[in-house]
């Protein structure tokens, strides 16, 4: 069998391809796909803003008669050896737990004062109370919080287009423009003229039927690159192989059709993200513990069972290219992008916010129950028990 000139054969193949780039090939692949419409929504932001403070306002009552007891108030413990299995011991909920227990310490203090009790603190932990403060206190209030939680995800990831609420875009248009943004980014980054021009063009598409102010706002968002960069502190991007650093952005080089381009961790360049919803179910208990300050011996324990509470939440991931291998007799095997899929970069983790919302629902229940537990006569009796313990111990 005669073998032709490889160079001549390759030339004929390129002529047949008509100079098609990998982007054109990708568009050709999509052309037969059915139309899928994607709703536009602004990027998900935490409703808590990273500040998980809570407040309890007890009903107005007449000033209680003074109780001759001094209580050192300690913020509830939510982690440690005894609470290692508690959901709040998970670093994911660290900020939530800290904000919740600090709020609770302040409000426990207010309730005690309203009952006519003298207080010191609140302290962040029992270890922060000095010897003299322990010696001067009648008892220490040191609650403990234990939570167990379960998360169930509903369905698979769904694509959401970045933009103002109220519009829809076809999936293939988002994917085609993602490639255009990638090419413009490879040439000049987010500061290049091509990227900025595309941002303005895309903003008009996303904001169809809306005011010029809205168009300008979204043109700025797309042009600045702010939608491209993950800012989630609680769940940083997972490391991916073959990465380089371009302009402060982690990028991955993709070789497609003989060309090399750079795509960010968000291959859609902020045009879209993939989100999945979940239901978080949480229950647990709170121990209200009064201790003799110097010995730590328990004088009074009340347990509050927390009934299960369900809240809804979501996680959002940046988009990544869905790569398809092309086996070409001229160019060999190479990859082209065929649409977008959920990547590995978590851009919004709603689990901490869902936990904060859960605790917000539990908070008034906890505080109201503590208020009902407090009997001034019983609290005064604890002072006598504490004195008896001290008389039998030498410090």
C-alpha positions as CSV (number, residue, x, y, z in Angstrom):
1,X,0.0,0.0,0.0
2,X,1.4,3.4,-1.0
3,X,1.9,6.0,1.7
4,X,1.5,9.6,0.6
5,X,3.6,12.5,1.6
6,X,2.7,13.2,5.3
7,X,3.2,16.9,4.8
8,X,0.9,17.1,1.8
9,X,-1.7,14.9,3.6
10,X,-1.6,17.3,6.6
11,X,-2.0,20.3,4.3
12,X,-5.0,18.7,2.7
13,X,-6.6,18.1,6.1
14,X,-6.1,21.7,7.2
15,X,-7.7,22.8,3.9
16,X,-10.6,20.5,4.7
17,X,-11.0,22.0,8.2
18,X,-11.0,25.4,6.6
19,X,-8.9,26.8,9.4
20,X,-11.4,26.0,12.0
21,X,-10.2,26.9,15.5
22,X,-11.0,24.9,18.6
23,X,-13.6,27.6,19.5
24,X,-15.3,27.1,16.1
25,X,-15.2,23.4,16.6
26,X,-16.8,23.8,20.0
27,X,-19.6,26.0,18.5
28,X,-20.1,23.3,15.8
29,X,-20.6,20.7,18.5
30,X,-23.1,22.9,20.3
31,X,-25.1,23.8,17.2
32,X,-27.2,20.7,17.3
33,X,-27.9,20.9,21.1
34,X,-31.5,21.8,22.2
35,X,-32.1,25.3,23.6
36,X,-31.8,25.4,27.4
37,X,-32.7,28.6,29.2
38,X,-30.9,29.7,32.4
39,X,-32.3,32.2,34.9
40,X,-30.1,35.2,35.9
41,X,-29.4,35.9,39.6
42,X,-26.8,38.0,41.3
43,X,-23.9,36.1,42.9
44,X,-24.9,34.6,46.3
45,X,-23.8,36.6,49.3
46,X,-24.0,35.8,53.0
47,X,-27.0,37.4,54.6
48,X,-25.0,37.4,57.8
49,X,-22.0,39.2,56.3
50,X,-19.6,37.0,58.4
51,X,-20.9,38.6,61.7
52,X,-22.9,36.0,63.6
53,X,-24.2,38.1,66.5
54,X,-27.6,37.4,68.1
55,X,-29.8,39.3,70.5
56,X,-32.4,38.4,73.1
57,X,-34.7,41.0,74.5
58,X,-36.5,39.7,77.6
59,X,-40.0,41.1,78.3
60,X,-40.1,44.3,80.4
61,X,-40.5,43.5,84.1
62,X,-40.2,45.4,87.3
63,X,-36.7,45.5,88.8
64,X,-36.2,42.4,90.9
65,X,-35.3,42.5,94.5
66,X,-31.6,42.2,95.0
67,X,-30.2,38.7,95.5
68,X,-27.0,38.5,97.6
69,X,-25.2,36.3,95.1
70,X,-22.3,37.1,92.7
71,X,-22.2,35.0,89.6
72,X,-19.3,34.8,87.2
73,X,-20.7,34.3,83.8
74,X,-18.8,32.3,81.2
75,X,-19.6,32.1,77.5
76,X,-21.1,28.7,76.7
77,X,-18.5,26.1,75.7
78,X,-19.1,24.7,72.2
79,X,-15.9,22.7,71.6
80,X,-13.3,20.8,73.6
81,X,-12.8,17.2,74.7
82,X,-16.3,16.7,76.0
83,X,-17.9,18.4,73.0
84,X,-15.6,17.0,70.2
85,X,-18.5,15.3,68.5
86,X,-20.6,18.5,68.4
87,X,-21.2,20.1,65.0
88,X,-20.0,23.4,66.3
89,X,-16.6,21.8,67.0
90,X,-16.1,21.6,63.2
91,X,-13.9,24.5,62.0
92,X,-16.4,25.2,59.3
93,X,-18.7,26.6,62.0
94,X,-16.0,28.3,64.0
95,X,-17.1,31.9,63.4
96,X,-20.7,30.9,64.0
97,X,-20.0,29.2,67.3
98,X,-17.9,32.1,68.5
99,X,-20.5,34.7,67.6
100,X,-23.3,32.6,69.1
101,X,-21.7,31.9,72.4
102,X,-20.4,35.5,72.8
103,X,-24.0,36.7,72.2
104,X,-25.3,34.1,74.6
105,X,-22.9,35.1,77.4
106,X,-23.9,38.7,77.2
107,X,-27.6,37.9,77.3
108,X,-27.3,35.4,80.1
109,X,-25.6,38.2,82.0
110,X,-28.5,40.6,81.3
111,X,-31.1,38.0,82.5
112,X,-29.2,37.4,85.7
113,X,-28.9,41.2,86.4
114,X,-32.7,41.5,85.7
115,X,-33.2,38.9,88.4
116,X,-31.4,41.0,90.9
117,X,-28.1,39.0,90.8
118,X,-24.7,40.7,90.8
119,X,-22.5,39.4,87.9
120,X,-18.9,39.6,86.7
121,X,-17.9,38.8,83.2
122,X,-18.9,37.4,80.8
123,X,-15.6,35.6,80.3
124,X,-14.7,33.7,77.1
125,X,-13.7,30.6,79.2
126,X,-13.4,29.5,82.8
127,X,-9.6,29.7,82.5
128,X,-9.8,33.5,82.0
129,X,-11.2,34.0,85.4
130,X,-8.5,35.1,87.9
131,X,-8.1,33.5,91.3
132,X,-9.3,36.6,93.0
133,X,-12.4,36.8,90.8
134,X,-13.2,33.2,91.5
135,X,-12.7,33.8,95.2
136,X,-15.0,36.8,95.1
137,X,-17.8,35.0,93.2
138,X,-20.5,32.8,94.8
139,X,-20.9,30.6,91.8
140,X,-19.8,30.3,88.1
141,X,-22.3,29.9,85.3
142,X,-20.6,27.8,82.6
143,X,-23.1,26.4,80.1
144,X,-22.3,23.8,77.4
145,X,-23.9,23.5,73.9
146,X,-23.9,20.3,71.9
147,X,-25.4,20.1,68.4
148,X,-25.7,17.4,65.8
149,X,-26.6,18.2,62.2
150,X,-27.4,16.4,59.0
151,X,-27.2,17.8,55.5
152,X,-29.2,16.4,52.6
153,X,-28.5,17.7,49.1
154,X,-31.5,18.1,46.7
155,X,-30.8,17.0,43.2
156,X,-27.8,17.8,41.0
157,X,-26.0,21.1,40.3
158,X,-27.9,23.7,38.3
159,X,-26.4,26.4,36.2
160,X,-27.3,30.0,37.2
161,X,-26.3,33.0,35.1
162,X,-24.8,36.0,36.9
163,X,-26.9,39.0,36.4
164,X,-29.9,40.9,37.8
165,X,-33.0,38.9,38.7
166,X,-35.7,38.6,36.1
167,X,-33.9,37.6,32.9
168,X,-33.1,34.3,31.2
169,X,-30.3,33.4,28.7
170,X,-29.7,30.4,26.6
171,X,-27.1,28.0,28.0
172,X,-25.2,27.8,24.7
173,X,-24.9,31.6,24.5
174,X,-23.3,31.7,28.0
175,X,-20.9,28.9,27.0
176,X,-19.9,30.6,23.7
177,X,-19.3,33.9,25.4
178,X,-17.2,32.1,28.1
179,X,-14.8,31.1,25.3
180,X,-14.7,34.6,24.0
181,X,-13.9,35.9,27.5
182,X,-11.2,33.2,27.8
183,X,-9.5,34.3,24.6
184,X,-9.7,37.9,25.5
185,X,-8.3,37.2,29.0
186,X,-5.4,35.1,27.5
187,X,-4.4,38.2,25.4
188,X,-4.6,41.0,27.9
189,X,-6.1,39.8,31.2
190,X,-9.0,41.6,32.7
191,X,-7.4,45.0,32.0
192,X,-7.1,44.4,28.3
193,X,-9.4,46.3,25.8
194,X,-10.8,43.0,24.5
195,X,-12.0,41.9,27.9
196,X,-13.6,45.3,28.7
197,X,-15.3,45.5,25.4
198,X,-16.8,42.0,25.8
199,X,-17.9,42.9,29.4
200,X,-19.9,45.8,28.1
201,X,-21.4,43.7,25.3
202,X,-22.3,40.9,27.6
203,X,-23.8,43.3,30.2
204,X,-26.3,44.5,27.5
205,X,-27.3,40.9,26.8
206,X,-27.7,40.1,30.5
207,X,-29.7,43.2,31.3
208,X,-32.1,43.2,28.3
209,X,-35.0,45.5,29.0
210,X,-33.5,47.2,32.0
211,X,-32.2,50.7,32.6
212,X,-28.9,52.1,31.6
213,X,-27.9,52.3,35.2
214,X,-28.3,48.6,35.6
215,X,-26.4,47.9,32.3
216,X,-23.5,50.1,33.5
217,X,-23.4,48.4,36.9
218,X,-23.1,44.9,35.4
219,X,-20.7,46.1,32.8
220,X,-18.4,47.3,35.6
221,X,-18.9,43.9,37.5
222,X,-17.9,41.8,34.4
223,X,-15.0,44.2,33.4
224,X,-13.4,44.3,36.8
225,X,-13.1,40.6,37.1
226,X,-14.7,40.6,40.6
227,X,-17.1,37.9,39.6
228,X,-14.2,35.7,38.5
229,X,-12.4,35.5,41.8
230,X,-13.5,33.3,44.6
231,X,-13.7,35.2,47.9
232,X,-15.0,32.4,50.2
233,X,-12.8,32.3,53.3
234,X,-14.3,29.2,54.8
235,X,-13.8,26.9,51.8
236,X,-10.8,27.9,49.7
237,X,-10.4,26.5,46.2
238,X,-9.1,23.0,46.0
239,X,-5.7,22.7,44.4
240,X,-5.8,21.6,40.7
241,X,-2.9,20.1,38.7
242,X,-1.0,22.0,36.1
243,X,-1.7,25.5,37.5
244,X,0.2,28.7,37.0
245,X,-0.3,32.2,38.4
246,X,-1.4,35.0,35.9
247,X,-2.2,38.4,37.2
248,X,-2.9,37.1,40.7
249,X,-5.4,34.6,39.4
250,X,-4.8,30.8,39.5
251,X,-5.1,29.6,36.0
252,X,-4.9,26.3,34.1
253,X,-3.4,26.1,30.6
254,X,-5.5,24.3,28.1
255,X,-4.2,23.0,24.8
256,X,-7.0,23.0,22.3
257,X,-6.6,22.5,18.5
258,X,-2.9,23.3,18.6
259,X,-3.5,26.6,20.6
260,X,-2.7,27.3,24.2
261,X,-5.0,29.5,26.2
262,X,-5.4,30.2,29.9
263,X,-8.7,29.7,31.7
264,X,-9.3,30.8,35.3
265,X,-10.6,28.5,38.0
266,X,-13.9,29.9,36.9
267,X,-14.0,28.8,33.2
268,X,-17.1,30.9,32.6
269,X,-15.3,34.0,33.8
270,X,-18.0,34.9,36.2
271,X,-20.8,34.6,33.6
272,X,-22.3,31.7,35.4
273,X,-22.0,29.4,38.4
274,X,-23.3,26.0,39.5
275,X,-25.4,25.7,42.5
276,X,-27.0,22.9,44.5
277,X,-29.5,23.3,47.4
278,X,-29.6,21.4,50.7
279,X,-31.6,20.9,53.8
280,X,-29.8,21.1,57.1
281,X,-31.5,19.4,60.1
282,X,-30.1,20.2,63.5
283,X,-30.9,19.2,67.1
284,X,-29.0,19.0,70.4
285,X,-29.0,20.1,73.9
286,X,-27.8,22.9,76.3
287,X,-26.5,22.3,79.8
288,X,-26.8,25.2,82.2
289,X,-24.2,24.5,84.8
290,X,-23.5,26.4,88.1
291,X,-20.2,25.5,89.7
292,X,-18.4,26.3,92.9
293,X,-15.8,28.8,91.6
294,X,-12.6,27.4,93.2
295,X,-13.2,23.6,93.0
296,X,-15.3,23.6,89.9
297,X,-17.7,21.2,91.6
298,X,-21.2,21.3,90.1
299,X,-23.9,22.8,92.2
300,X,-26.8,23.1,89.7
301,X,-27.5,21.6,86.4
302,X,-30.4,22.1,84.0
303,X,-30.6,20.4,80.6
304,X,-32.6,21.8,77.7
305,X,-33.3,19.4,74.8
306,X,-33.4,21.2,71.5
307,X,-35.9,19.9,69.0
308,X,-34.9,19.3,65.4
309,X,-34.9,22.4,63.2
310,X,-34.7,22.4,59.4
311,X,-33.3,25.2,57.3
312,X,-32.6,25.5,53.6
313,X,-29.2,26.5,52.2
314,X,-27.1,26.3,49.0
315,X,-23.5,25.8,47.8
316,X,-22.2,27.4,44.6
317,X,-19.2,26.3,42.6
318,X,-17.4,28.1,39.8
319,X,-17.8,26.7,36.3
320,X,-15.2,24.5,34.6
321,X,-14.8,23.4,31.0
322,X,-16.4,20.1,30.1
323,X,-13.6,18.7,27.8
324,X,-14.2,16.4,24.9
325,X,-11.3,14.6,23.1
326,X,-11.1,15.0,19.3
327,X,-9.2,12.3,17.4
328,X,-8.2,14.0,14.2
329,X,-6.1,12.2,11.5
330,X,-4.2,15.5,10.9
331,X,-3.8,17.0,14.3
332,X,-3.9,13.9,16.4
333,X,-5.9,13.7,19.7
334,X,-6.7,17.0,21.4
335,X,-9.4,18.4,23.6
336,X,-12.0,21.0,22.9
337,X,-14.5,22.4,25.4
338,X,-18.1,21.2,25.1
339,X,-20.0,23.4,27.5
340,X,-19.5,24.0,31.2
341,X,-19.8,21.9,34.3
342,X,-19.5,22.4,38.1
343,X,-15.8,22.8,38.9
344,X,-13.9,22.4,42.1
345,X,-13.8,26.0,43.3
346,X,-16.3,26.6,46.0
347,X,-17.4,30.3,45.6
348,X,-20.2,30.3,48.2
349,X,-20.6,27.8,51.1
350,X,-24.0,28.3,52.7
351,X,-23.5,25.7,55.4
352,X,-22.1,28.2,58.0
353,X,-25.0,30.6,57.2
354,X,-27.5,27.8,57.5
355,X,-26.1,26.9,60.9
356,X,-26.3,30.6,62.0
357,X,-29.9,30.7,60.8
358,X,-30.6,27.5,62.8
359,X,-29.1,29.0,66.0
360,X,-31.0,32.2,65.5
361,X,-34.2,30.1,65.6
362,X,-33.0,28.2,68.7
363,X,-31.7,31.3,70.5
364,X,-35.0,32.7,71.9
365,X,-36.0,29.2,73.0
366,X,-32.7,28.8,74.9
367,X,-32.8,32.2,76.6
368,X,-36.5,32.0,77.6
369,X,-35.9,28.6,79.1
370,X,-32.9,29.8,81.1
371,X,-35.0,32.7,82.4
372,X,-37.7,30.3,83.7
373,X,-35.1,28.1,85.3
374,X,-33.8,30.9,87.5
375,X,-35.4,30.9,90.9
376,X,-33.8,33.7,93.1
377,X,-34.3,31.6,96.3
378,X,-32.7,28.5,94.7
379,X,-29.8,30.6,93.4
380,X,-29.3,32.1,96.9
381,X,-29.2,28.5,98.3
382,X,-26.3,27.8,95.9
383,X,-24.2,30.3,97.7
384,X,-24.6,28.4,100.9
385,X,-23.7,25.1,99.2
386,X,-20.6,26.8,97.7
387,X,-19.5,28.0,101.1
388,X,-19.9,24.6,102.6
389,X,-17.6,23.1,99.9
390,X,-15.0,25.8,100.5
391,X,-15.0,25.0,104.3
392,X,-14.1,21.4,103.6
393,X,-11.3,22.2,101.1
394,X,-8.0,24.1,101.6
395,X,-6.8,26.4,98.8
